[in-house]
Amino acid sequence: MKNDLQSLINEIKTGILTVFGYDMDLNFIGKPPGIRSKEPKTHSSPKEFLKFASEDIKKPTTERGIVNSLSNCKRAIDCQLDNLIEQLGYLPLCRHKKWHFPKKIDFIRKSGIIAPRILEKINKLRNKLEHEFKIPSKAEVEDALDIALLFVSYAEIAPLPSLNWSTGFEGGLHVRYNTNDMSFNFFRDAKDKSGSRKITDLNIKVRYGQKGFNDLYQFFTETLPKLMSGK
């Protein structure tokens, strides 16, 4: 078995497609069995910001409570967007290039996750507060809180593509995504001299910006989800 990068990419794609019952031309050749992928980790901080926003708006109607509530609504949405971007493997790039709110929304939408345009309304309210010192009404902030709550709740159950896969058979490949350096790392299921199965690090990786990264990323985030949903 070859261990050069392109051969490994082709092998992992072929192996996974076979598990789902497809050939490399995406022709269905058999009933796909069930498969389990690595569960993404979750974070509770968006809910904490929502809790703060809810507590702020319940205080006696003051400009301070309204301002704090809106700010925490925006933080909850921003935090949840970052969680989604992290699970999609792009958080290091997002932070390095300092993606603004509209850029984050655009990325999420292109990834197939619902990001209602009404989220931008909250961002506009926040911008008017920050740059024009215009304090929103209590009704506007109550609407913002409802929108933030719905988005955070939806995002927690939104179907996200996995970036960690295995071909599922002895001698097969495993691909694990490293979120710190945005790279796919290859491992192989093999037997040692005693006959016991073990996972061997092939010390081969492909990072964001390198040849082969986009091919593998699009396969995991676009091709496989479509096959799994039957679209």
C-alpha positions as CSV (number, residue, x, y, z in Angstrom):
1,M,0.0,0.0,0.0
2,K,1.4,3.4,-1.0
3,N,1.8,6.0,1.6
4,D,2.2,9.1,-0.6
5,L,-0.4,11.8,0.1
6,Q,-2.5,11.5,-3.1
7,S,-2.6,7.8,-2.8
8,L,-3.8,8.1,0.9
9,I,-6.4,10.6,-0.1
10,N,-7.7,8.3,-2.8
11,E,-7.6,5.3,-0.5
12,I,-9.6,7.0,2.3
13,K,-12.2,8.3,-0.1
14,T,-12.6,4.9,-1.8
15,G,-12.8,3.1,1.6
16,I,-15.4,5.5,3.0
17,L,-17.5,5.5,-0.2
18,T,-17.4,1.7,-0.2
19,V,-18.8,1.6,3.4
20,F,-21.7,3.8,2.2
21,G,-22.2,1.7,-0.9
22,Y,-20.9,4.0,-3.6
23,D,-18.0,3.8,-6.1
24,M,-15.6,6.6,-6.8
25,D,-18.0,8.0,-9.5
26,L,-20.7,8.3,-6.8
27,N,-22.8,5.5,-8.3
28,F,-24.8,3.6,-5.7
29,I,-23.6,0.0,-5.7
30,G,-25.1,-1.4,-2.5
31,K,-27.1,-0.6,0.6
32,P,-24.9,1.4,3.0
33,P,-24.7,0.1,6.5
34,G,-24.8,2.4,9.6
35,I,-21.7,4.3,10.5
36,R,-20.7,6.3,13.5
37,S,-18.4,9.3,13.4
38,K,-16.7,11.2,16.2
39,E,-19.0,13.4,18.1
40,P,-18.0,17.1,18.2
41,K,-17.3,18.6,21.6
42,T,-19.8,21.1,23.0
43,H,-19.5,24.3,24.9
44,S,-21.8,26.0,27.3
45,S,-20.6,29.6,27.1
46,P,-23.3,30.8,24.6
47,K,-26.0,29.7,27.1
48,E,-24.1,31.6,29.8
49,F,-24.3,34.8,27.8
50,L,-28.0,34.2,27.1
51,K,-28.5,33.8,30.9
52,F,-26.8,37.1,31.5
53,A,-28.9,38.8,28.8
54,S,-32.1,37.4,30.3
55,E,-31.2,38.6,33.7
56,D,-30.3,42.0,32.4
57,I,-33.6,42.5,30.6
58,K,-35.6,41.5,33.7
59,K,-34.0,44.2,35.8
60,P,-36.0,47.4,36.3
61,T,-36.2,49.1,32.9
62,T,-33.0,51.1,32.7
63,E,-30.8,52.0,29.8
64,R,-28.0,50.1,31.5
65,G,-30.0,46.9,31.6
66,I,-31.1,47.2,28.0
67,V,-27.5,47.9,26.8
68,N,-26.1,45.0,28.8
69,S,-28.8,42.6,27.6
70,L,-28.2,43.5,23.9
71,S,-24.4,43.1,24.3
72,N,-24.8,39.7,25.8
73,C,-27.2,38.6,23.1
74,K,-24.5,39.6,20.5
75,R,-21.9,37.7,22.6
76,A,-24.0,34.6,22.7
77,I,-24.4,34.6,18.9
78,D,-20.8,35.3,18.3
79,C,-19.7,32.6,20.7
80,Q,-22.1,30.1,19.0
81,L,-20.8,31.0,15.6
82,D,-17.2,30.4,16.8
83,N,-18.3,27.0,18.1
84,L,-19.7,26.1,14.7
85,I,-16.7,27.4,12.9
86,E,-14.4,25.4,15.2
87,Q,-16.4,22.2,14.6
88,L,-16.0,22.9,10.8
89,G,-12.3,23.2,11.3
90,Y,-11.7,26.8,10.4
91,L,-11.5,28.6,13.8
92,P,-7.7,29.2,13.6
93,L,-8.1,30.9,10.2
94,C,-11.2,32.8,11.5
95,R,-9.2,34.2,14.4
96,H,-6.0,34.8,12.5
97,K,-7.8,36.8,9.8
98,K,-10.2,38.4,12.3
99,W,-13.4,37.5,10.5
100,H,-16.1,40.1,11.1
101,F,-19.7,39.1,11.9
102,P,-20.9,39.1,8.3
103,K,-18.0,36.9,7.2
104,K,-18.8,34.4,9.9
105,I,-22.4,34.3,8.9
106,D,-21.4,33.8,5.2
107,F,-19.1,30.9,6.0
108,I,-21.8,29.2,8.1
109,R,-24.3,29.5,5.4
110,K,-21.9,28.2,2.7
111,S,-21.3,25.2,5.0
112,G,-25.0,24.4,4.8
113,I,-26.0,25.5,8.2
114,I,-29.1,27.8,8.6
115,A,-28.1,31.3,9.7
116,P,-31.2,33.5,9.4
117,R,-30.7,37.0,8.0
118,I,-32.5,38.3,11.1
119,L,-29.2,37.7,13.0
120,E,-27.8,40.6,11.1
121,K,-30.4,42.8,12.6
122,I,-29.0,42.2,16.1
123,N,-25.5,43.0,14.7
124,K,-26.9,46.3,13.3
125,L,-28.5,47.2,16.7
126,R,-25.2,46.5,18.4
127,N,-23.2,48.6,15.8
128,K,-25.5,51.5,16.3
129,L,-25.0,51.2,20.0
130,E,-21.2,51.0,19.7
131,H,-20.6,53.6,17.0
132,E,-23.6,56.0,17.2
133,F,-24.4,55.5,20.9
134,K,-28.0,54.9,20.0
135,I,-29.7,52.9,22.7
136,P,-32.3,50.4,21.4
137,S,-35.8,50.1,22.9
138,K,-36.6,47.4,25.4
139,A,-38.9,45.7,22.8
140,E,-36.0,45.5,20.3
141,V,-33.7,43.9,22.8
142,E,-36.5,41.4,23.8
143,D,-36.7,40.5,20.2
144,A,-32.9,40.1,20.0
145,L,-33.0,37.9,23.0
146,D,-35.6,35.6,21.4
147,I,-33.6,35.4,18.2
148,A,-30.4,34.7,20.0
149,L,-32.1,31.9,22.0
150,L,-33.5,30.3,18.9
151,F,-30.2,30.4,17.1
152,V,-28.1,29.0,19.9
153,S,-30.7,26.2,20.5
154,Y,-30.8,25.4,16.8
155,A,-27.0,25.4,16.4
156,E,-26.7,22.8,19.2
157,I,-28.6,20.3,17.2
158,A,-27.6,21.3,13.7
159,P,-26.2,18.4,11.7
160,L,-22.5,19.1,11.2
161,P,-20.2,17.2,8.9
162,S,-17.5,15.1,10.6
163,L,-13.8,15.8,9.8
164,N,-12.7,12.5,11.4
165,W,-13.3,9.3,9.5
166,S,-12.1,5.7,9.3
167,T,-12.5,3.2,6.4
168,G,-13.8,0.7,9.0
169,F,-11.8,-2.4,8.1
170,E,-8.6,-4.1,9.1
171,G,-5.6,-2.4,7.5
172,G,-7.7,0.6,6.7
173,L,-7.0,4.3,7.0
174,H,-8.0,6.7,9.7
175,V,-8.1,10.5,9.2
176,R,-8.1,12.8,12.1
177,Y,-8.5,16.6,11.9
178,N,-6.2,18.8,14.1
179,T,-8.0,22.0,14.8
180,N,-4.9,23.7,16.1
181,D,-2.9,23.7,12.8
182,M,-5.9,23.0,10.5
183,S,-4.5,19.7,9.2
184,F,-5.7,16.3,8.3
185,N,-3.5,13.6,9.8
186,F,-3.3,10.0,8.5
187,F,-3.1,6.8,10.6
188,R,-3.4,3.1,9.6
189,D,-5.0,0.2,11.3
190,A,-2.4,-2.6,11.4
191,K,-1.2,-5.6,13.4
192,D,2.0,-5.7,15.4
193,K,4.3,-8.7,15.6
194,S,2.1,-10.3,18.3
195,G,-0.9,-10.1,16.0
196,S,-2.6,-7.4,18.0
197,R,-4.3,-4.5,16.2
198,K,-2.9,-1.1,16.7
199,I,-3.2,2.4,15.1
200,T,0.1,3.6,13.5
201,D,0.7,7.2,12.8
202,L,1.9,7.6,9.2
203,N,3.4,11.0,10.0
204,I,1.7,12.4,6.9
205,K,-0.5,15.4,7.1
206,V,-2.0,18.0,4.8
207,R,-2.5,21.5,6.1
208,Y,-4.9,24.2,5.0
209,G,-3.4,25.8,1.9
210,Q,-1.5,22.7,0.8
211,K,-2.4,20.6,-2.2
212,G,-5.0,18.0,-1.3
213,F,-6.6,19.9,1.6
214,N,-9.5,21.3,-0.3
215,D,-10.1,18.0,-2.0
216,L,-10.4,16.2,1.3
217,Y,-12.3,18.9,3.1
218,Q,-14.9,19.2,0.4
219,F,-15.3,15.4,0.3
220,F,-16.1,15.3,4.0
221,T,-18.2,18.5,4.2
222,E,-20.0,18.4,0.8
223,T,-19.9,15.0,-0.9
224,L,-20.5,12.7,2.1
225,P,-23.4,14.7,3.7
226,K,-25.2,14.6,0.4
227,L,-24.8,10.8,0.1
228,M,-25.8,10.3,3.7
229,S,-29.0,12.4,3.3
230,G,-29.8,10.7,0.0
231,K,-29.7,14.0,-1.9
